Amino acid sequence: MKSILKMIRPYWKALCLAAALLLLQASCDLALPAYTSDIVDVGIQNSGIEHVSPQAVRRTELDVLKAFMAEGQASYVEGLYTEENGVCRLEKLSREQWEQADEAFRLPIVIRSSLGEAAGSLDPEAAQAVRAEAERQAEQMGASLLEQTALAWVRGEAEACGLDLASLQNAYLLRTGAKMMGLALAMLAVSVTSSFLSSRVAASAAKNLRGQVFRKVVSFSSAEMDRFSTASLITRSTNDIQQVQMVIVLLLRMVLYAPIIGIGGVVRVLGTNTSMTWVIALAVALVMGVVLALMAIALPRFKKMQALVDRLNLVTREILTGLPVIRAFSRERYEEQRFDRANRDLTQTMLFTNRVMTFMMPSMMLVMNGVTVLIVWVGSHHIDRGLLQVGDLMAFITYTMQIIMAFLMLTMMSIILPRAMVAAGRIQEVLDTEASIQDPEKPQVPAERSGVLEFRDVSFRYPHAEGNVLEHISFTARPGETTAIIGSTGSGKSTLLNLIPRLYDVTEGQILLDGLDIRQMDRQELRARLGYVPQKAVLFSGSIGDNLRYGCPEAAEPVIRQAAEIAQAAEFIEAKPERYETHIAQGGTNVSGGQKQRLSIARAVAKAPEVYLFDDSFSALDYQTDAALRTALRQQVAGSTILIVAQRISTILHAEQILVLDEGRMVGAGTHEELLGSCPAYREIAESQLSQAELTQVKPLSGGGAAEIGGRQEGGASHG
């Protein structure tokens, strides 16, 4: 819950406005049952007569009533009426005057009604004695019975004075109905505004969360990406944020509204009749019991659900990504079963929680209807004894339902909230995770920009791994030279290359660029000087030109054309109808593997970096294209430092420096000819790829073609 509140804290102004709107809505909602009660009790039962003070009374009757009034009340009442033709009519009164007049008339009218014509024959002393006795009896009678008795006499007296009771009743009903309609329209306007405001706050919070999560994930090093996994990060960025967005709307609409309506309903109920409050306590206890039982059953499954969503996303992503391999190995049936297991686990969990929650509404309806029956049964006895009116009973039922619904909203939130809290916690975990690779507080810039790259006794271990992947690696790569790295699978070649752009940081030792430790440089500045071509070529949706300009958005058309020519990509690009405006599908699925690799190389070349990093980037190319590309690179980027990770000897044959890795250790360094004689590991690799004659007859790389080995030219038909 703390995480969710932290997420909506920036919108405190909107929250205050939403709370004010909900307070206004609750006030309107709580006022409606009172008006309903008035329509029944006053408008229907009493023909629109609201007060026991008669609006019109005959002079003879007024004199009789004055005889039963307390000292001072008779003179006060006399001053309120004007007499015309034997009928006294009430002047327009303020609220305080009405209350004082009602207090003066109530008991005298009840006495007059009970004594009948005999009331007019009593002398003043006898009348006061009757009043004293009536006061004692009134304490045993219900206030409602006294009111109804007095109003019945007032209604009859008004009719005797010639008042039109039908018009009076209609006027009251129309007036009260108009007030109710106004309240309903006000509730509608406030509710729509409040819903709009809460939805806007929730959408804005979700938007900001997605932005924060995205920026945080982009800042992650490979270590953090490995920790969370891509599938989990996708779920946290989509499903989890959607859960939080939904619960923010409910918080602003239900959690804020429920206490207001609940407390207001209790206050109104206490004002209606205090002898039935035990019914509300019983109803709330029943609701809480039902909800707590359902929560105890469903809550553990809610917590499990998000992990199952992660699992389903992971399986789905793996299947969609590896579809060609799955088809090639005829594993469709197995993958269908794997997806079905993950899907079934999630479905069964969701069905279980939904089935449990289906008991919620029937149980609540049973409680609410049972409470209504109980209120009617108890209330009917109160009405029979004159302690309650029918309209008050209706209002009491409405207020009770509002109170129960308030508790129901809160308890339902307590069921929905745990899943959202789990989601918020997962999001906050991403936001709170500090990237293991950070920029220094005061970044430094090398004194010169030549592109000299040096490894000094570098060792590296993956997070939580037991042993080092690389150990004591030392070498220097200079501008104008090609440094090649070769070794068996798993020897640490790609790992070594990944340390240069700080995808990981070294565990021990230093990597220096132009004499400065790369950990003391700003990462953006460091990576701006590198041209990185990953082992697996990655293209983005958009045009070919957009992809080539990815590292240098301001690159002019001639620059990207030259980069394409160097990467041997110009031929197939020019063959396309739209050329550099040709659309690249998501993931580069509409180009071949070799074309994708060449576009990836051209993207790095267009950036014109000081240091090129090729991570086995020529493996998808045929020998002839590989040789032509390396020749063009040597000619066009002669002043840059080039590092190549390769599997093929032919790719690195003419490198000025070849590093041989074996199980993370550098077991050889030198040229091809030097390593053949001094490094058994290199010679073993060379012998596995070249014949004995080819090992000793290597000609220099020609200016415009392939290298010749043992009298034959590398190459073949291009398959890229």
Helices and strands as residue ranges (DSSP letters): H 2-8, G 9-11, H 12-38, I 39-44, E 56-58, H 59-67, H 73-78, E 81-84, E 87-90, H 95-115, G 116-121, H 124-138, H 143-160, H 165-219, H 222-228, H 230-235, I 236-240, H 241-250, I 251-255, H 257-272, G 274-276, H 277-321, H 323-328, H 332-358, H 360-384, H 390-432, E 453-460, E 470-477, E 482-487, H 493-499, E 508-513, E 516-517, G 518-520, H 523-528, E 530-533, E 542-543, H 544-548, H 557-566, H 570-574, G 579-581, E 583-584, G 586-588, H 593-606, E 611-615, H 623-636, E 641-645, H 649-652, E 657-662, E 665-670, H 672-678, H 680-689, H 692-696, E 708-709, E 712-713
